[in-house]
Amino acid sequence: MSIDTIIRFTQLSDLKYIDSLAKKENKSLGFLPKVVYESAITGYKPSIHRWSDKCGDKLWVAEENRGLVGFVLAGFGKYGKVHQICIQEDARMLERGNLLLDAVTNYGERIGKMDYICGCADDLESNIFWQAMEWVKVGHRKGISYKNVHNETSDRKINIYRWSMSDLGLLLPENRDLHKSTMIPKLKEYLKERK
């Protein structure tokens, strides 16, 4: 199956879709207020209680047939961090998730980021996606409740995944797409066996 997906930076006009999809998928994604997505689009945090009003997060959307089908929110500090990745249920395909992750890592590479992390609740099938993309589980932590973004206050187990260009030899141009082209067929086979 061939898909024609456009991955682009999000515009303010996309905010209603992103907020709606995030609310629909909040059990999987967790809760982030709409202002977080808006800040990633504008680059500005509208709060007087922050040490900085600049936002380093970036937000991309996946678009097909002039309609949005998903998004990824990522931050770029000491390393890259995928905060959220979501594809609407009727459009879920590994290839779309792969394209969204490529947008994150390609941008990160341009600004010097080679290492990435993400968290995924242990009870979600999304763990299969991260493994298929060859992100390595390196540990776990407790979940963070919606009331406090800095303390682990939930008993939900969150798996921590790591991906690094240097670990995979991806700094060599001939190796960049090798890992994904071999893992996607393996995952499809695995999913067939589970049915």
LOBA-45650 format. One record per residue (C-alpha): residue number from 1; z, x, y. Coordinates in nm, 2 decimals. Each point is the difference from the previous one (the first is absolute). Example, Ala and Ser with C-alpha at 12.3 -4.5 7.8 and 13.67 -1.06 7.14 Angstrom:
BEGIN
node nr = 1, up = 0.78, east = 1.23, north = -0.45
node nr = 2, up = -0.07, east = 0.14, north = 0.34
This chain:
BEGIN
node nr = 1, up = 0.00, east = 0.00, north = 0.00
node nr = 2, up = -0.10, east = 0.14, north = 0.33
node nr = 3, up = 0.20, east = -0.09, north = 0.31
node nr = 4, up = -0.09, east = 0.05, north = 0.36
node nr = 5, up = 0.33, east = 0.06, north = 0.16
node nr = 6, up = 0.05, east = 0.12, north = 0.36
node nr = 7, up = 0.33, east = 0.18, north = 0.07
node nr = 8, up = 0.08, east = 0.02, north = 0.37
node nr = 9, up = 0.28, east = 0.04, north = 0.24
node nr = 10, up = 0.17, east = -0.33, north = 0.08
node nr = 11, up = -0.06, east = -0.18, north = 0.32
node nr = 12, up = 0.25, east = -0.24, north = 0.17
node nr = 13, up = -0.22, east = -0.29, north = -0.10
node nr = 14, up = 0.08, east = 0.09, north = -0.37
node nr = 15, up = 0.37, east = -0.04, north = 0.06
node nr = 16, up = 0.02, east = -0.37, north = -0.10
node nr = 17, up = -0.16, east = 0.07, north = -0.34
node nr = 18, up = 0.22, east = 0.30, north = -0.07
node nr = 19, up = 0.32, east = -0.18, north = 0.09
node nr = 20, up = -0.10, east = -0.30, north = -0.21
node nr = 21, up = -0.08, east = 0.21, north = -0.31
node nr = 22, up = 0.31, east = 0.21, north = 0.04
node nr = 23, up = 0.22, east = -0.32, north = 0.01
node nr = 24, up = -0.18, east = -0.14, north = -0.30
node nr = 25, up = 0.06, east = 0.33, north = -0.20
node nr = 26, up = 0.35, east = 0.07, north = 0.14
node nr = 27, up = 0.16, east = 0.03, north = -0.35
node nr = 28, up = -0.24, east = 0.29, north = -0.07
node nr = 29, up = -0.01, east = 0.15, north = 0.34
node nr = 30, up = 0.34, east = -0.06, north = 0.15
node nr = 31, up = 0.04, east = -0.13, north = 0.35
node nr = 32, up = -0.13, east = 0.17, north = 0.31
node nr = 33, up = -0.01, east = -0.19, north = 0.33
node nr = 34, up = -0.34, east = -0.07, north = 0.16
node nr = 35, up = 0.08, east = 0.25, north = 0.28
node nr = 36, up = -0.01, east = 0.29, north = -0.25
node nr = 37, up = -0.37, east = -0.08, north = -0.08
node nr = 38, up = -0.07, east = -0.05, north = 0.37
node nr = 39, up = 0.16, east = 0.34, north = 0.08
node nr = 40, up = -0.22, east = 0.17, north = -0.26
node nr = 41, up = -0.31, east = -0.15, north = 0.17
node nr = 42, up = 0.09, east = 0.07, north = 0.36
node nr = 43, up = 0.20, east = 0.33, north = -0.06
node nr = 44, up = 0.28, east = -0.14, north = 0.21
node nr = 45, up = 0.35, east = -0.12, north = -0.11
node nr = 46, up = 0.12, east = -0.26, north = 0.25
node nr = 47, up = 0.38, east = 0.06, north = -0.02
node nr = 48, up = 0.23, east = 0.16, north = 0.24
node nr = 49, up = 0.24, east = 0.11, north = -0.28
node nr = 50, up = -0.22, east = 0.26, north = -0.16
node nr = 51, up = -0.01, east = 0.37, north = 0.06
node nr = 52, up = -0.37, east = -0.03, north = 0.06
node nr = 53, up = -0.24, east = -0.27, north = 0.09
node nr = 54, up = -0.29, east = 0.16, north = -0.19
node nr = 55, up = -0.10, east = -0.12, north = -0.35
node nr = 56, up = -0.16, east = 0.24, north = -0.24
node nr = 57, up = -0.07, east = -0.27, north = -0.27
node nr = 58, up = -0.36, east = -0.10, north = -0.06
node nr = 59, up = -0.13, east = -0.32, north = -0.15
node nr = 60, up = -0.34, east = -0.05, north = -0.17
node nr = 61, up = -0.16, east = -0.32, north = -0.14
node nr = 62, up = -0.25, east = -0.06, north = -0.28
node nr = 63, up = -0.28, east = -0.23, north = 0.10
node nr = 64, up = -0.27, east = -0.16, north = -0.21
node nr = 65, up = -0.26, east = -0.26, north = 0.09
node nr = 66, up = 0.15, east = -0.01, north = 0.35
node nr = 67, up = 0.34, east = -0.10, north = -0.13
node nr = 68, up = 0.32, east = 0.20, north = -0.05
node nr = 69, up = 0.12, east = 0.06, north = -0.35
node nr = 70, up = 0.29, east = 0.24, north = 0.04
node nr = 71, up = 0.18, east = 0.27, north = 0.21
node nr = 72, up = 0.19, east = 0.32, north = -0.02
node nr = 73, up = 0.28, east = 0.12, north = 0.23
node nr = 74, up = 0.08, east = 0.37, north = 0.00
node nr = 75, up = 0.21, east = 0.24, north = 0.20
node nr = 76, up = -0.06, east = 0.37, north = 0.08
node nr = 77, up = 0.31, east = 0.21, north = 0.06
node nr = 78, up = 0.09, east = 0.31, north = -0.20
node nr = 79, up = -0.21, east = -0.16, north = -0.28
node nr = 80, up = -0.21, east = -0.31, north = -0.03
node nr = 81, up = 0.17, east = -0.31, north = -0.12
node nr = 82, up = -0.16, east = -0.32, north = -0.12
node nr = 83, up = 0.23, east = -0.27, north = 0.13
node nr = 84, up = -0.20, east = -0.30, north = -0.13
node nr = 85, up = -0.33, east = -0.06, north = -0.18
node nr = 86, up = -0.11, east = -0.35, north = -0.07
node nr = 87, up = -0.31, east = -0.17, north = -0.13
node nr = 88, up = -0.02, east = -0.37, north = -0.01
node nr = 89, up = 0.03, east = -0.14, north = -0.35
node nr = 90, up = -0.35, east = -0.14, north = -0.03
node nr = 91, up = -0.15, east = 0.34, north = 0.10
node nr = 92, up = 0.22, east = 0.25, north = -0.20
node nr = 93, up = -0.20, east = 0.29, north = -0.14
node nr = 94, up = 0.10, east = 0.36, north = -0.05
node nr = 95, up = -0.30, east = 0.11, north = 0.19
node nr = 96, up = 0.11, east = -0.18, north = 0.32
node nr = 97, up = 0.35, east = 0.15, north = -0.03
node nr = 98, up = -0.16, east = 0.34, north = -0.05
node nr = 99, up = -0.21, east = -0.04, north = 0.31
node nr = 100, up = 0.30, east = -0.09, north = 0.21
node nr = 101, up = 0.19, east = 0.30, north = -0.13
node nr = 102, up = -0.30, east = 0.22, north = 0.07
node nr = 103, up = 0.01, east = -0.11, north = 0.36
node nr = 104, up = 0.36, east = 0.11, north = 0.02
node nr = 105, up = -0.05, east = 0.34, north = -0.17
node nr = 106, up = -0.32, east = 0.07, north = 0.19
node nr = 107, up = 0.17, east = -0.07, north = 0.33
node nr = 108, up = 0.30, east = 0.20, north = -0.11
node nr = 109, up = -0.21, east = 0.30, north = -0.09
node nr = 110, up = -0.16, east = 0.00, north = 0.34
node nr = 111, up = 0.35, east = 0.03, north = 0.16
node nr = 112, up = 0.13, east = 0.26, north = -0.26
node nr = 113, up = 0.19, east = -0.22, north = -0.25
node nr = 114, up = -0.05, east = 0.09, north = -0.36
node nr = 115, up = 0.31, east = -0.17, north = -0.16
node nr = 116, up = 0.07, east = -0.37, north = -0.03
node nr = 117, up = 0.27, east = -0.23, north = -0.13
node nr = 118, up = 0.05, east = -0.37, north = -0.05
node nr = 119, up = 0.25, east = -0.23, north = -0.16
node nr = 120, up = -0.07, east = -0.28, north = -0.25
node nr = 121, up = 0.26, east = -0.24, north = -0.14
node nr = 122, up = 0.05, east = 0.07, north = -0.37
node nr = 123, up = -0.06, east = -0.37, north = -0.09
node nr = 124, up = -0.35, east = -0.02, north = 0.14
node nr = 125, up = -0.33, east = 0.05, north = -0.18
node nr = 126, up = -0.11, east = 0.20, north = 0.30
node nr = 127, up = 0.16, east = 0.31, north = -0.17
node nr = 128, up = -0.31, east = -0.01, north = -0.22
node nr = 129, up = -0.22, east = 0.04, north = 0.31
node nr = 130, up = 0.19, east = 0.30, north = 0.12
node nr = 131, up = -0.02, east = 0.17, north = -0.34
node nr = 132, up = -0.37, east = -0.07, north = -0.02
node nr = 133, up = -0.05, east = 0.17, north = 0.34
node nr = 134, up = 0.19, east = 0.29, north = -0.16
node nr = 135, up = 0.30, east = -0.02, north = 0.23
node nr = 136, up = 0.29, east = 0.16, north = -0.19
node nr = 137, up = 0.33, east = -0.18, north = -0.03
node nr = 138, up = 0.26, east = 0.25, north = 0.13
node nr = 139, up = 0.32, east = -0.21, north = 0.01
node nr = 140, up = 0.14, east = -0.33, north = 0.11
node nr = 141, up = 0.24, east = -0.14, north = 0.26
node nr = 142, up = 0.17, east = -0.33, north = 0.07
node nr = 143, up = -0.19, east = -0.26, north = 0.21
node nr = 144, up = 0.05, east = -0.04, north = 0.37
node nr = 145, up = 0.09, east = -0.35, north = 0.12
node nr = 146, up = -0.17, east = -0.17, north = 0.29
node nr = 147, up = 0.32, east = 0.04, north = 0.21
node nr = 148, up = 0.00, east = 0.38, north = 0.02
node nr = 149, up = -0.30, east = 0.23, north = -0.02
node nr = 150, up = 0.20, east = 0.31, north = -0.07
node nr = 151, up = 0.26, east = -0.08, north = -0.27
node nr = 152, up = -0.06, east = -0.08, north = -0.36
node nr = 153, up = 0.18, east = -0.33, north = -0.02
node nr = 154, up = -0.19, east = -0.18, north = -0.28
node nr = 155, up = 0.04, east = 0.05, north = -0.37
node nr = 156, up = -0.37, east = -0.02, north = -0.06
node nr = 157, up = -0.14, east = 0.32, north = -0.15
node nr = 158, up = -0.28, east = 0.16, north = 0.20
node nr = 159, up = -0.21, east = 0.27, north = -0.17
node nr = 160, up = -0.10, east = 0.29, north = 0.22
node nr = 161, up = -0.36, east = 0.13, north = -0.04
node nr = 162, up = -0.15, east = 0.32, north = 0.13
node nr = 163, up = -0.36, east = 0.11, north = 0.04
node nr = 164, up = -0.11, east = 0.34, north = 0.13
node nr = 165, up = -0.35, east = 0.14, north = 0.06
node nr = 166, up = 0.13, east = 0.35, north = -0.08
node nr = 167, up = 0.14, east = -0.11, north = -0.34
node nr = 168, up = -0.33, east = -0.15, north = -0.11
node nr = 169, up = -0.22, east = 0.28, north = 0.11
node nr = 170, up = -0.16, east = -0.24, north = 0.25
node nr = 171, up = -0.04, east = 0.26, north = 0.26
node nr = 172, up = -0.32, east = 0.11, north = -0.19
node nr = 173, up = -0.28, east = -0.24, north = 0.10
node nr = 174, up = -0.13, east = -0.03, north = -0.36
node nr = 175, up = 0.34, east = -0.14, north = -0.12
node nr = 176, up = 0.07, east = -0.27, north = 0.27
node nr = 177, up = -0.12, east = -0.30, north = -0.18
node nr = 178, up = 0.04, east = 0.12, north = -0.36
node nr = 179, up = 0.36, east = -0.14, north = -0.05
node nr = 180, up = -0.09, east = -0.35, north = 0.12
node nr = 181, up = -0.33, east = -0.02, north = -0.19
node nr = 182, up = 0.18, east = 0.08, north = -0.33
node nr = 183, up = 0.31, east = -0.21, north = 0.05
node nr = 184, up = -0.15, east = -0.33, north = 0.10
node nr = 185, up = -0.18, east = -0.05, north = -0.34
node nr = 186, up = 0.32, east = 0.10, north = -0.18
node nr = 187, up = 0.20, east = -0.26, north = 0.19
node nr = 188, up = -0.25, east = -0.27, north = -0.07
node nr = 189, up = 0.02, east = 0.08, north = -0.37
node nr = 190, up = 0.38, east = -0.01, north = 0.02
node nr = 191, up = 0.00, east = -0.34, north = 0.17
node nr = 192, up = -0.23, east = -0.15, north = -0.26
node nr = 193, up = 0.24, east = 0.12, north = -0.28
node nr = 194, up = 0.29, east = -0.17, north = 0.18
node nr = 195, up = -0.16, east = -0.34, north = 0.00
